[in-house]
Amino acid sequence: MKLPRNNKKLDQLFQNSTPAKVKDFSSGQFYIDMLTITPTLRWMKHRKVFKQTPGGIFGNNILLKKNNWGNFFLEEKKCIKFPELKVVVINYDSKENSFLSNIIRDEVRYIKAGEIYLGRFNLVLFGKPRFWGYFSMTKRKDF
């Protein structure tokens, strides 16, 4: 599915999409494509890996074959920009992360259940989340 690369069109798509649930990400890998900010790391096979644990669903990012970075956990919340919308927040606030990774808060809804998700990339700066751009998450089928 070809997604727009324009914030205004993606805002509309995000608002009309369906709320994701934490359980949607109980396992698997998703390829990431930054849609409105550069650089996209798609050429480095940027992906998120999710794992179910007794404490919840956790994960991290992978670049190339084995370069892990950015540990995260998932939670269901209201969207920062559109508070009437429910989202899954991919929260990087972890002592395992660098100060740069710690400030990432992704908000995700789905376009096509189990396959394509649309995310809002936010950074928490001076205590306030700030929107930086959209990204897509596409389920990796060969995993």
C-alpha positions in Angstrom: 0.0 0.0 0.0 1.4 3.4 -1.0 1.1 6.0 1.7 1.2 9.7 1.2 4.3 11.6 2.2 2.5 14.8 3.3 1.7 15.6 7.0 -1.8 17.1 6.2 -2.9 13.9 4.2 -1.3 11.7 6.9 -3.1 13.6 9.6 -6.4 12.7 7.9 -5.4 9.1 7.4 -4.3 8.8 11.0 -7.6 10.3 12.3 -9.6 7.9 10.1 -7.6 4.8 11.0 -8.4 2.3 13.7 -7.0 2.1 17.2 -4.3 -0.4 17.6 -4.1 -2.6 20.7 -1.0 -3.6 22.6 -1.8 -7.2 21.9 -1.4 -6.6 18.2 2.3 -6.5 18.8 2.7 -9.6 20.9 5.5 -10.8 18.6 7.1 -10.2 15.3 9.1 -7.7 13.3 7.9 -4.7 11.4 9.8 -2.7 8.7 9.9 1.0 9.4 9.7 3.7 6.7 9.9 7.3 7.7 7.2 9.1 5.6 7.6 12.8 6.3 11.0 13.2 7.9 14.4 12.3 6.6 16.4 10.4 6.6 14.5 7.2 6.3 16.6 4.2 7.5 14.7 1.8 5.2 17.9 1.1 3.2 19.4 -0.1 6.5 16.5 -2.6 6.9 15.2 -0.5 9.9 12.7 -2.6 11.9 11.1 -3.0 15.2 11.1 -6.3 17.0 8.4 -7.1 19.6 8.4 -9.7 22.3 5.7 -10.8 24.8 7.0 -11.1 28.4 5.2 -11.7 31.7 5.6 -7.9 32.3 4.1 -6.8 29.0 5.2 -6.3 25.5 8.7 -5.0 25.0 11.0 -4.5 22.0 13.8 -2.8 20.3 14.9 -1.4 16.9 17.3 -3.3 14.6 19.4 -1.8 11.8 21.1 -4.1 9.2 21.4 -7.6 10.6 22.1 -7.3 14.3 22.6 -3.7 15.4 20.1 -3.3 18.3 19.2 0.1 19.7 16.3 1.8 21.4 14.6 -0.5 23.9 10.9 0.3 24.4 7.7 -0.9 26.0 4.1 -0.5 24.9 1.1 1.2 26.5 -2.4 2.3 25.3 -3.1 6.0 25.7 -4.8 9.0 24.0 -3.1 10.7 21.1 -1.2 13.9 21.9 -2.4 15.9 18.9 -5.8 14.2 18.6 -6.9 13.4 22.2 -10.2 11.8 21.1 -8.1 9.0 19.4 -6.7 6.0 21.2 -3.2 4.9 20.2 -0.5 2.4 21.2 2.5 4.4 22.5 5.9 2.9 21.8 7.7 4.4 24.8 11.5 4.5 24.9 11.7 5.9 28.5 14.1 3.3 29.7 17.3 3.4 31.8 18.9 1.1 29.1 18.6 3.8 26.5 20.8 6.8 25.8 19.4 10.3 26.6 18.6 10.7 22.9 16.5 7.5 22.7 14.8 8.1 26.0 12.8 11.0 24.6 11.1 9.1 21.8 7.3 8.5 22.1 5.8 6.9 19.0 2.0 6.8 18.6 0.5 4.1 16.4 -2.8 3.2 14.8 -3.5 0.7 12.1 -4.4 1.0 8.5 -4.7 -2.7 7.8 -4.9 -4.9 10.9 -1.9 -7.1 11.4 -0.1 -5.7 8.4 0.3 -1.9 8.1 0.4 0.6 10.9 0.8 4.4 10.8 2.8 6.1 13.5 3.5 9.6 14.7 7.1 10.2 15.8 7.3 12.5 18.8 10.3 13.7 20.9 9.8 14.9 24.5 11.7 18.2 24.7 11.7 20.3 27.8 8.9 18.1 29.2 6.5 18.5 26.2 6.0 16.0 23.4 6.7 17.5 20.0 5.7 16.0 16.7 8.5 15.4 14.2 6.9 13.3 11.5 5.0 10.2 10.3 6.3 6.6 9.7 4.8 3.4 8.6 5.2 -0.1 10.1 4.8 -3.0 7.8 4.7 -6.5 9.2 7.6 -8.7 8.1 6.0 -11.9 6.7 9.2 -14.0 6.6 9.9 -13.7 10.3 
